[in-house]
Every structure is written in C-alpha cells, then in structure tokens.
C-alpha cells in the first residue's frame, strides 16, 4: 500500500532515495571512474535521477567529478559506518513500533 498514507509516504520516499544513493555509491566504487550514461545503463535508473544523486553525493563529499566520470572519496567508509549505525537504531525503533501496532491490531481483531 505504498503511497496511500500521508503518515508514511515521506519516510518511504526517503528510504528509497537513500537506497538509490547507496546503490549508486557502490556502483561508482566498483566501476570508477564512471559517467552518467554508464551509471544509468548499469543500474537501470533514468539519467535525470542519476544526475540528481550525483549532485547530492558530491555535495556530501562522497564523490568527486573527474574528466572520466565520478570517483569516490576517502569519506566513503566513514559514511557507510555512519549509515549502518543510523539504520541499526532505526531498525530498533521500527521493530518497537511494529510490535506495538501488531499488538493493537490483534486486540482489535479479538473484540
């Protein structure tokens, strides 16, 4: 039921965007230097979305442009570590929330 709730649509979109950025970073690291067209073909992502992600990743200092294409920076491993830490904390929070919702849902079914 993606996109059907104002309460959840923003977090779904942000997680999907993070996923795209991480997939792109992994591809850049594996194939660097790599350009927009090749990234688009490799990942089956439209070029306009590749451009947007590259702009964000460059602003974050995770990639640098070069004449041959994007290359990763030394900040990449620190970024991965930070995101894993954030996702670990989010996993705990989401697990608690899911448990609370399931409990309430079961209560409502028994009534």
C-alpha positions in Angstrom: 0.0 0.0 0.0 2.9 2.3 -0.7 2.0 6.0 -1.0 -1.5 5.6 0.4 -0.8 7.4 3.7 0.4 10.9 4.4 1.8 9.4 7.6 4.2 7.0 5.9 4.7 8.2 2.3 7.6 10.6 3.2 9.6 8.0 5.1 9.1 5.5 2.3 10.3 8.0 -0.3 13.3 9.0 1.8 14.3 5.3 2.4 14.0 4.6 -1.4 16.2 7.7 -2.1 18.8 6.6 0.4 18.8 3.1 -1.2 19.3 4.7 -4.6 22.2 6.8 -3.4 23.9 3.7 -1.7 23.4 1.5 -4.8 24.9 4.3 -6.9 27.9 4.7 -4.5 28.6 1.0 -4.6 28.5 1.1 -8.4 30.8 4.1 -8.6 33.2 2.5 -6.2 33.2 -0.7 -8.3 33.5 0.9 -11.7 35.2 4.3 -11.0 35.6 6.5 -12.8 32.1 6.2 -14.3 29.9 8.7 -16.1 26.2 9.4 -16.0 25.2 7.4 -19.1 27.1 4.3 -18.0 25.6 4.5 -14.4 22.2 4.9 -15.9 22.6 1.8 -18.1 24.3 -0.2 -15.4 21.7 0.5 -12.7 18.7 0.9 -14.9 18.0 4.3 -13.4 16.9 7.3 -15.6 19.7 9.8 -16.3 17.9 12.6 -14.5 17.8 10.6 -11.3 21.4 9.7 -11.7 22.3 13.4 -12.1 20.4 14.3 -9.0 22.0 11.6 -6.9 25.5 12.5 -8.2 24.8 16.1 -7.2 23.8 15.1 -3.7 26.7 12.7 -3.3 29.1 15.4 -4.4 27.6 17.9 -2.0 28.1 15.3 0.8 31.8 15.0 -0.2 31.4 11.3 -1.1 32.3 11.6 -4.8 34.3 13.9 -6.9 33.8 14.6 -10.6 36.7 13.9 -13.0 37.0 14.2 -16.7 36.4 10.4 -17.0 33.5 10.4 -14.6 32.6 10.2 -10.9 35.1 8.8 -8.4 34.6 8.1 -4.7 36.4 10.0 -1.9 38.1 8.9 1.3 34.9 9.9 3.2 33.0 6.9 1.8 33.9 4.3 4.5 33.0 6.8 7.3 29.7 7.4 5.5 29.0 3.7 5.3 29.8 3.3 9.0 27.5 6.2 10.0 24.6 5.0 7.9 24.9 1.5 9.3 24.7 2.9 12.8 21.7 5.0 11.9 20.0 2.1 10.3 20.7 -0.1 13.3 19.0 2.5 15.5 16.1 2.9 13.1 15.7 -0.9 13.0 15.2 -1.0 16.8 12.7 1.9 16.6 10.8 0.4 13.7 10.7 -3.0 15.4 9.2 -1.5 18.6 6.7 0.4 16.6 5.7 -2.6 14.6 5.3 -4.7 17.8 3.0 -2.0 19.3 0.9 -1.9 16.1 0.7 -5.6 15.8 -0.4 -5.9 19.5 -3.1 -3.2 19.0 -4.2 -4.9 15.7 -4.6 -8.3 17.5 -6.6 -6.6 20.3 -8.9 -5.1 17.8 -9.5 -8.4 16.0 -10.4 -10.3 19.2 -13.1 -7.7 20.1 
